[in-house]
Amino acid sequence: MSAPRRVVVVGADAAGMSAAHQALRTARRTGRELAVTVLDRGSHTSYSACGIPYWMAGDVDSGDDLVARTAEAHREAGIDLRLGVEVVGADLDGRTVTTADGEEIGYDELVVATGAPAVVPDWALRPDGTAFAGVGPVKTLDDGAAWLERFAEAGDGAHVVVVGAGYVGVEVAEAALRHGFGVTVLTRGRGMSMLEDEMADRVNLALCEAGAEVVLGVEVTGLDTDGDRVTGVRWDGGSREADLVVVAIGVRPATGFLEGSGLEMADNGALRPDPHGRVGEHVWAAGDCCEVRRRLDDRWVFRPLGTYATKHGRALGDTLAGGTLSFDGMVDTSITRFSLDEVHLEVARTGLSRADAEAAGLDPVVVVTEGTTASGYMPEAEPITLWVMADRASRRLLGVQVVGGHGAGKRIDAAAAVLWAGGSVDDLAWMDLAYAPPFSTAWEVLQVAARRVAERL
């Protein structure tokens, strides 16, 4: 009897563990023998990083609630999970990986699912490379626990500066405001850069209405400190006193250990796997360490989201063990919210931006439509704004963005379904969607928006 094929997975979060479990499930079906080892430098596995801002805000009681499957559960399923093990090198010809303590581990198939740690700029760091007291990112469960401790110690009257105004920055600003802190949001762009200007402006306004100070178009140049602790943030032309500073300026793929391997990578180090997860001979990859293919313009983009990580990981694991599942790209769909007292805003987008469409050689037509989330005579009715874009020549739907009150955000899924199928703006305008006064108007506002674009074409 032949020995089981050795599968080594580097990374024990969404993509890596999805791949590991699916490989074992498919192997049982196909009759293959696999020995799956998962290595991770951290101390946690299979947790929702997306849920950390809501834990910080108090919506989630414990970090344990964010853990989808414990280390013990993974091991009970037959996976050799080793936490606290950092992989620092890989010999793809010799099929080995090397750990930080010098151990060489052989494999027959290597799965890279190393994720993307938060970017922490030099201005946030002491000379020894560690962050100043009161400064840090929001990426891991340890980060979340550290921020809750900082919040508890800060006391009344503390001021939090959030550097970055993407999804995480907005969500963390909400968490800090809920604790009663003063909040300043700094961003070098216009904020919520994944949205068009007219939609991003509405998010910035909501932050201001909730009591946050929003400073756009500035680059942080340094921190003021009192010994080891941050006391303020400086940028060109201004400064702000700060008791705490949240760094939310993005993430970078953790693929440094593959430097010189010959694998195709983007400029930021992201890998480019095929729909089954292959990046090279006996080498596979999925998750936040990868780019994903956007179906609408056949372009590789870096979108570190759990939805893509778990899908691609599952397809990878299935194929590795003899199956045929594939992850056939995405249409760039995402969603968040900002909610504090009387201010509640849901933010969602799918498809291309206007700049993306023009870069792809298309002729985009855009209409912005105002409406309500329910029939106007219902108490549930709240404002909603929709940005809808289609191609003039083909009438193909290209993108939709939504900003509005309760019930606004998940409307994006209907638009994403049309985009996934390659449908037209007319398909969106006339498809059969549910109606009752507490949920929509008789002409659903999303379809009204699509119809108005259709009339422009």
VEXDREN-2710 file (C-alpha; in Angstrom, 1 decimal):
% VEXDREN-2710
k/r/px/py/pz
1/MET/0.0/0.0/0.0
2/SER/1.4/3.4/-1.0
3/ALA/2.0/6.1/1.5
4/PRO/-0.5/9.0/1.7
5/ARG/0.3/12.1/-0.3
6/ARG/1.6/14.8/1.9
7/VAL/-0.3/18.0/1.7
8/VAL/1.2/21.0/3.6
9/VAL/-1.0/24.0/4.0
10/VAL/0.7/27.3/5.1
11/GLY/-2.0/29.4/6.8
12/ALA/-4.8/28.3/9.1
13/ASP/-7.6/30.7/8.5
14/ALA/-10.4/30.9/6.0
15/ALA/-8.7/29.7/2.7
16/GLY/-6.3/27.3/4.3
17/MET/-8.7/25.4/6.5
18/SER/-11.4/25.4/3.8
19/ALA/-8.9/23.8/1.5
20/ALA/-7.7/21.3/4.1
21/HIS/-11.2/20.1/5.0
22/GLN/-12.5/19.9/1.5
23/ALA/-9.4/18.0/0.4
24/LEU/-10.1/15.4/3.1
25/ARG/-13.8/15.2/2.2
26/THR/-13.1/14.8/-1.5
27/ALA/-10.3/12.3/-0.8
28/ARG/-12.8/10.1/1.0
29/ARG/-15.1/10.2/-2.0
30/THR/-12.4/9.6/-4.6
31/GLY/-10.5/7.0/-2.6
32/ARG/-7.3/8.9/-2.3
33/GLU/-5.1/8.9/0.8
34/LEU/-4.0/12.3/2.0
35/ALA/-2.0/13.4/5.1
36/VAL/-2.8/17.1/5.6
37/THR/-0.5/19.3/7.8
38/VAL/-1.4/22.9/8.4
39/LEU/1.2/25.4/9.7
40/ASP/0.4/28.8/11.0
41/ARG/2.6/31.3/12.8
42/GLY/-0.3/32.6/14.9
43/SER/-2.2/31.2/17.8
44/HIS/-5.7/31.3/16.4
45/THR/-7.5/29.6/13.5
46/SER/-10.7/29.9/11.5
47/TYR/-11.9/33.2/12.9
48/SER/-13.8/36.1/11.4
49/ALA/-11.5/39.1/11.0
50/CYS/-14.4/40.9/9.6
51/GLY/-16.2/40.6/12.9
52/ILE/-13.5/42.3/15.0
53/PRO/-14.8/45.9/14.7
54/TYR/-18.2/44.6/15.9
55/TRP/-16.6/42.9/18.9
56/MET/-14.8/46.2/19.6
57/ALA/-18.2/48.0/19.3
58/GLY/-19.9/45.6/21.8
59/ASP/-22.1/43.9/19.3
60/VAL/-20.2/40.6/19.8
61/ASP/-19.6/39.5/23.4
62/SER/-16.3/37.6/23.0
63/GLY/-13.6/36.9/20.6
64/ASP/-14.5/33.2/21.0
65/ASP/-17.8/34.0/19.2
66/LEU/-15.8/34.9/16.1
67/VAL/-14.1/31.5/15.9
68/ALA/-15.9/29.3/13.4
69/ARG/-13.9/26.1/14.3
70/THR/-11.4/25.6/17.1
71/ALA/-8.0/24.1/16.7
72/GLU/-9.2/21.0/18.6
73/ALA/-12.1/20.5/16.1
74/HIS/-9.7/20.7/13.1
75/ARG/-7.4/18.1/14.7
76/GLU/-10.4/15.8/15.5
77/ALA/-11.2/16.0/11.7
78/GLY/-7.8/14.4/10.9
79/ILE/-5.8/17.6/10.2
80/ASP/-2.3/17.9/11.7
81/LEU/-2.6/21.5/12.8
82/ARG/0.5/23.2/14.2
83/LEU/0.1/26.7/15.5
84/GLY/3.0/29.0/16.3
85/VAL/5.0/27.7/13.4
86/GLU/6.3/30.3/10.9
87/VAL/7.3/29.2/7.4
88/VAL/10.2/31.4/6.3
89/GLY/11.3/29.6/3.1
90/ALA/10.3/27.1/0.4
91/ASP/12.3/24.9/-2.0
92/LEU/9.8/24.2/-4.8
93/ASP/12.2/21.9/-6.6
94/GLY/13.0/19.9/-3.5
95/ARG/9.4/20.2/-2.2
96/THR/10.2/21.3/1.3
97/VAL/9.3/24.3/3.4
98/THR/11.6/25.6/6.1
99/THR/10.3/27.0/9.5
100/ALA/11.7/29.8/11.6
101/ASP/13.3/27.3/13.9
102/GLY/15.1/25.6/11.0
103/GLU/12.9/22.5/10.6
104/GLU/12.4/21.3/7.0
105/ILE/9.0/19.8/6.2
106/GLY/8.6/17.8/3.0
107/TYR/5.4/17.9/0.9
108/ASP/3.9/16.4/-2.2
109/GLU/1.5/19.3/-2.6
110/LEU/2.0/22.8/-1.1
111/VAL/-1.0/25.1/-0.4
112/VAL/-0.2/28.8/0.2
113/ALA/-2.9/30.4/2.3
114/THR/-0.8/32.9/4.3
115/GLY/-3.3/35.8/4.1
116/ALA/-2.4/39.4/4.2
117/PRO/-1.2/41.1/7.5
118/ALA/-2.1/44.8/8.1
119/VAL/0.3/47.4/6.8
120/VAL/1.8/49.4/9.6
121/PRO/3.8/52.4/8.3
122/ASP/7.2/53.5/9.7
123/TRP/5.7/56.6/11.4
124/ALA/3.7/54.2/13.7
125/LEU/6.8/52.3/14.9
126/ARG/9.5/52.7/17.5
127/PRO/13.1/52.2/16.4
128/ASP/12.9/48.5/17.4
129/GLY/10.1/48.0/14.9
130/THR/7.2/47.6/17.4
131/ALA/4.3/50.0/17.5
132/PHE/4.1/52.9/20.0
133/ALA/1.8/52.3/22.9
134/GLY/-1.8/53.2/22.0
135/VAL/-1.1/52.5/18.3
136/GLY/-2.0/49.5/16.2
137/PRO/-4.0/47.8/13.4
138/VAL/-7.3/45.9/13.5
139/LYS/-6.6/42.5/11.8
140/THR/-6.3/39.6/14.2
141/LEU/-8.1/38.4/17.3
142/ASP/-5.1/39.5/19.3
143/ASP/-5.5/43.0/17.8
144/GLY/-9.2/43.0/18.8
145/ALA/-8.4/42.0/22.4
146/ALA/-5.7/44.7/22.6
147/TRP/-8.1/47.4/21.4
148/LEU/-10.8/46.4/23.9
149/GLU/-8.1/46.7/26.7
150/ARG/-7.0/50.1/25.3
151/PHE/-10.6/51.3/25.2
152/ALA/-11.2/50.2/28.8
153/GLU/-8.0/52.0/30.0
154/ALA/-8.6/55.2/28.0
155/GLY/-11.4/56.5/30.1
156/ASP/-13.8/59.4/29.5
157/GLY/-12.7/62.2/27.2
158/ALA/-10.2/60.1/25.3
159/HIS/-9.7/60.9/21.6
160/VAL/-9.2/58.2/18.9
161/VAL/-7.6/59.0/15.5
162/VAL/-8.4/56.5/12.8
163/VAL/-6.0/56.6/9.9
164/GLY/-7.8/55.2/6.9
165/ALA/-11.4/55.5/5.7
166/GLY/-12.1/52.2/4.0
167/TYR/-14.4/49.7/5.3
168/VAL/-12.3/48.8/8.4
169/GLY/-11.7/52.5/9.2
170/VAL/-15.4/53.4/9.1
171/GLU/-16.3/50.3/11.1
172/VAL/-13.7/51.1/13.8
173/ALA/-14.8/54.7/13.9
174/GLU/-18.3/53.5/14.7
175/ALA/-16.9/51.3/17.5
176/ALA/-14.9/54.1/19.0
177/LEU/-17.9/56.5/18.9
178/ARG/-20.0/53.9/20.6
179/HIS/-17.6/53.9/23.5
180/GLY/-18.1/57.6/23.8
181/PHE/-14.7/58.7/22.5
182/GLY/-14.0/61.6/20.4
183/VAL/-13.0/60.4/16.9
184/THR/-11.0/61.9/14.0
185/VAL/-10.8/60.0/10.7
186/LEU/-7.9/60.8/8.5
187/THR/-7.5/59.7/4.9
188/ARG/-5.1/60.6/2.1
189/GLY/-8.0/60.3/-0.4
190/ARG/-11.6/61.2/-0.3
191/GLY/-12.7/58.3/2.0
192/MET/-14.4/55.1/1.0
193/SER/-12.4/55.0/-2.2
194/MET/-14.2/52.0/-3.5
195/LEU/-17.2/54.2/-4.1
196/GLU/-17.8/57.0/-6.6
197/ASP/-17.4/60.5/-5.3
198/GLU/-21.1/61.3/-5.0
199/MET/-21.7/58.1/-2.9
200/ALA/-18.5/58.5/-0.8
201/ASP/-19.7/62.0/0.1
202/ARG/-22.8/60.5/1.7
203/VAL/-20.7/58.2/4.0
204/ASN/-18.4/61.1/5.0
205/LEU/-21.5/63.2/5.9
206/ALA/-22.9/60.4/8.0
207/LEU/-19.7/60.1/10.0
208/CYS/-19.8/63.9/10.6
209/GLU/-23.5/63.7/11.6
210/ALA/-22.6/61.0/14.2
211/GLY/-19.9/63.3/15.7
212/ALA/-16.7/62.3/14.0
213/GLU/-14.3/64.7/12.6
214/VAL/-13.3/63.7/9.0
215/VAL/-10.2/65.1/7.4
216/LEU/-9.8/64.2/3.7
217/GLY/-6.8/64.4/1.4
218/VAL/-4.0/64.4/4.0
219/GLU/-0.9/62.2/4.5
220/VAL/0.2/61.4/8.0
221/THR/3.8/62.5/8.5
222/GLY/4.4/61.4/12.1
223/LEU/3.3/60.9/15.7
224/ASP/3.8/63.0/18.8
225/THR/4.8/60.9/21.7
226/ASP/5.4/61.2/25.4
227/GLY/8.1/58.6/25.9
228/ASP/6.7/55.4/24.6
229/ARG/3.0/56.5/24.3
230/VAL/1.3/58.3/21.4
231/THR/-0.1/61.8/22.2
232/GLY/-0.9/63.1/18.7
233/VAL/-0.9/62.7/15.0
234/ARG/0.7/65.1/12.5
235/TRP/0.1/65.6/8.8
236/ASP/1.0/68.3/6.3
237/GLY/-0.8/71.4/7.4
238/GLY/-2.3/70.1/10.6
239/SER/-2.2/67.9/13.7
240/ARG/-4.6/66.4/16.2
241/GLU/-4.1/65.3/19.8
242/ALA/-4.7/61.6/20.2
243/ASP/-4.9/59.1/23.1
244/LEU/-5.2/56.2/20.6
245/VAL/-4.4/55.7/16.9
246/VAL/-5.9/53.0/14.8
247/VAL/-4.0/52.2/11.6
248/ALA/-6.4/51.0/8.9
249/ILE/-4.6/51.7/5.7
250/GLY/-4.7/48.3/4.1
251/VAL/-3.0/44.9/4.0
252/ARG/-0.2/43.3/2.1
253/PRO/0.1/39.6/1.0
254/ALA/2.3/37.4/3.2
255/THR/4.3/35.8/0.4
256/GLY/7.8/36.9/1.2
257/PHE/8.9/33.4/1.9
258/LEU/8.3/32.6/-1.8
259/GLU/10.7/35.3/-3.0
260/GLY/12.8/34.0/-5.9
261/SER/10.5/31.0/-6.4
262/GLY/9.6/32.0/-10.0
263/LEU/5.8/32.0/-9.2
264/GLU/3.9/34.7/-10.9
265/MET/3.1/37.5/-8.5
266/ALA/1.6/41.0/-8.7
267/ASP/3.6/44.0/-7.7
268/ASN/2.4/43.7/-4.1
269/GLY/3.4/40.1/-3.9
270/ALA/-0.1/38.6/-4.5
271/LEU/-0.2/35.2/-6.2
272/ARG/-2.5/34.6/-9.2
273/PRO/-4.0/31.1/-9.0
274/ASP/-6.1/29.5/-11.7
275/PRO/-9.8/28.7/-10.9
276/HIS/-8.7/25.5/-9.2
277/GLY/-6.1/27.2/-7.1
278/ARG/-2.9/26.2/-9.0
279/VAL/0.0/28.6/-9.2
280/GLY/2.7/26.1/-10.2
281/GLU/3.6/22.5/-10.3
282/HIS/2.5/21.0/-7.0
283/VAL/1.9/24.5/-5.7
284/TRP/-1.6/25.9/-4.9
285/ALA/-2.8/29.2/-3.4
286/ALA/-6.0/30.8/-2.2
287/GLY/-7.2/33.6/0.1
288/ASP/-5.9/37.1/0.9
289/CYS/-2.4/36.3/-0.3
290/CYS/-3.9/36.2/-3.8
291/GLU/-5.4/38.4/-6.4
292/VAL/-8.8/37.3/-7.9
293/ARG/-10.1/37.6/-11.4
294/ARG/-12.9/40.1/-12.0
295/ARG/-15.2/38.6/-14.6
296/LEU/-16.5/41.9/-15.9
297/ASP/-13.3/43.1/-17.4
298/ASP/-11.1/39.9/-17.1
299/ARG/-8.7/41.8/-14.8
300/TRP/-6.7/40.6/-11.8
301/VAL/-7.5/42.7/-8.7
302/PHE/-6.5/42.5/-5.0
303/ARG/-9.6/42.0/-2.9
304/PRO/-8.8/40.4/0.4
305/LEU/-12.3/39.3/1.4
306/GLY/-13.4/36.2/3.3
307/THR/-16.1/35.3/0.7
308/TYR/-13.5/34.8/-2.0
309/ALA/-11.0/33.1/0.4
310/THR/-13.5/30.4/1.5
311/LYS/-14.8/29.7/-2.1
312/HIS/-11.4/29.5/-3.6
313/GLY/-10.1/27.4/-0.8
314/ARG/-12.9/24.9/-1.2
315/ALA/-12.4/24.6/-4.9
316/LEU/-8.6/24.2/-4.4
317/GLY/-9.1/21.4/-1.8
318/ASP/-11.5/19.6/-4.0
319/THR/-9.3/19.7/-7.1
320/LEU/-6.2/18.7/-5.2
321/ALA/-8.0/15.5/-4.1
322/GLY/-9.3/14.6/-7.5
323/GLY/-12.5/16.7/-7.7
324/THR/-13.5/19.3/-10.3
325/LEU/-14.8/22.4/-8.3
326/SER/-13.6/25.8/-9.6
327/PHE/-13.8/29.3/-8.4
328/ASP/-14.7/31.2/-11.5
329/GLY/-13.9/34.8/-10.4
330/MET/-16.1/37.5/-8.9
331/VAL/-17.9/40.7/-9.8
332/ASP/-16.4/42.8/-7.0
333/THR/-19.3/42.8/-4.5
334/SER/-18.9/44.2/-0.9
335/ILE/-21.0/45.7/1.9
336/THR/-20.7/47.4/5.3
337/ARG/-22.6/49.7/7.5
338/PHE/-22.2/52.7/9.8
339/SER/-24.7/52.8/12.7
340/LEU/-24.8/55.0/15.8
341/ASP/-27.9/56.3/17.5
342/GLU/-30.0/58.1/14.9
343/VAL/-27.5/57.6/12.1
344/HIS/-27.7/54.3/10.3
345/LEU/-26.1/54.0/6.8
346/GLU/-25.7/50.8/4.8
347/VAL/-23.1/50.9/2.1
348/ALA/-22.7/48.4/-0.8
349/ARG/-21.3/48.1/-4.2
350/THR/-20.8/45.6/-7.0
351/GLY/-19.2/45.7/-10.5
352/LEU/-16.9/48.2/-12.1
353/SER/-16.2/51.8/-11.2
354/ARG/-16.6/54.5/-13.9
355/ALA/-12.8/54.5/-14.2
356/ASP/-12.6/50.7/-14.5
357/ALA/-15.2/50.8/-17.3
358/GLU/-13.4/53.5/-19.2
359/ALA/-10.1/51.7/-18.8
360/ALA/-11.8/48.6/-20.4
361/GLY/-12.8/50.6/-23.4
362/LEU/-16.4/50.8/-22.6
363/ASP/-18.8/53.8/-22.9
364/PRO/-20.4/54.0/-19.4
365/VAL/-23.7/55.7/-18.8
366/VAL/-24.4/56.6/-15.1
367/VAL/-27.6/57.7/-13.4
368/VAL/-27.9/58.5/-9.6
369/THR/-31.4/57.9/-8.3
370/GLU/-32.9/58.9/-4.9
371/GLY/-35.8/56.9/-3.4
372/THR/-37.0/55.1/-0.2
373/THR/-36.3/51.6/1.1
374/ALA/-40.1/51.0/1.6
375/SER/-43.3/52.5/0.5
376/GLY/-43.3/56.1/1.6
377/TYR/-46.4/55.8/3.8
378/MET/-44.7/53.0/5.9
379/PRO/-42.7/53.8/9.1
380/GLU/-39.9/51.6/7.8
381/ALA/-39.3/53.9/4.8
382/GLU/-35.8/55.4/4.8
383/PRO/-33.8/57.3/2.2
384/ILE/-31.7/55.3/-0.3
385/THR/-29.4/56.5/-3.1
386/LEU/-28.5/54.2/-6.0
387/TRP/-25.7/54.7/-8.5
388/VAL/-26.2/52.5/-11.6
389/MET/-23.9/52.2/-14.6
390/ALA/-24.4/50.4/-18.0
391/ASP/-22.5/50.3/-21.3
392/ARG/-24.1/52.5/-24.0
393/ALA/-23.5/50.1/-26.9
394/SER/-24.3/46.7/-25.4
395/ARG/-26.7/47.8/-22.6
396/ARG/-24.8/45.5/-20.3
397/LEU/-25.0/46.3/-16.6
398/LEU/-21.6/47.3/-15.4
399/GLY/-21.9/48.5/-11.8
400/VAL/-24.3/49.4/-9.0
401/GLN/-23.6/51.2/-5.7
402/VAL/-26.0/51.7/-2.8
403/VAL/-26.0/54.0/0.2
404/GLY/-29.1/54.2/2.4
405/GLY/-30.9/53.4/5.6
406/HIS/-32.1/50.1/7.1
407/GLY/-32.7/47.5/4.3
408/ALA/-30.8/49.4/1.7
409/GLY/-27.5/47.4/1.5
410/LYS/-28.6/43.9/0.6
411/ARG/-30.3/45.1/-2.5
412/ILE/-26.9/44.9/-4.0
413/ASP/-27.2/41.1/-4.3
414/ALA/-29.9/41.4/-7.0
415/ALA/-27.5/43.6/-9.0
416/ALA/-24.6/41.2/-8.4
417/ALA/-26.7/38.3/-9.7
418/VAL/-27.4/40.2/-13.0
419/LEU/-23.7/41.1/-13.3
420/TRP/-22.7/37.4/-12.6
421/ALA/-24.9/36.3/-15.4
422/GLY/-23.6/39.0/-17.8
423/GLY/-27.1/40.6/-17.9
424/SER/-28.2/43.9/-19.2
425/VAL/-29.6/46.9/-17.4
426/ASP/-33.0/45.9/-18.8
427/ASP/-32.7/42.5/-17.1
428/LEU/-32.3/44.3/-13.8
429/ALA/-35.1/46.7/-14.5
430/TRP/-37.6/44.0/-15.4
431/MET/-36.6/40.9/-13.3
432/ASP/-39.2/39.6/-10.8
433/LEU/-38.4/41.0/-7.3
434/ALA/-40.5/40.8/-4.2
435/TYR/-42.8/43.6/-3.2
436/ALA/-44.8/44.5/0.0
437/PRO/-45.1/48.0/1.4
438/PRO/-42.7/47.4/4.4
439/PHE/-40.0/46.2/2.1
440/SER/-40.1/48.2/-1.1
441/THR/-42.1/50.4/-3.4
442/ALA/-44.3/48.9/-6.0
443/TRP/-41.6/49.7/-8.5
444/GLU/-38.6/48.5/-6.5
445/VAL/-36.2/51.5/-6.3
446/LEU/-33.3/49.4/-7.6
447/GLN/-35.4/48.7/-10.7
448/VAL/-36.4/52.3/-11.0
449/ALA/-32.8/53.3/-11.1
450/ALA/-32.0/50.6/-13.7
451/ARG/-35.0/51.7/-15.8
452/ARG/-33.7/55.3/-15.8
453/VAL/-30.3/54.2/-17.1
454/ALA/-32.0/52.1/-19.7
455/GLU/-34.0/55.2/-20.9
456/ARG/-30.7/57.1/-21.3
457/LEU/-29.1/54.5/-23.6
END
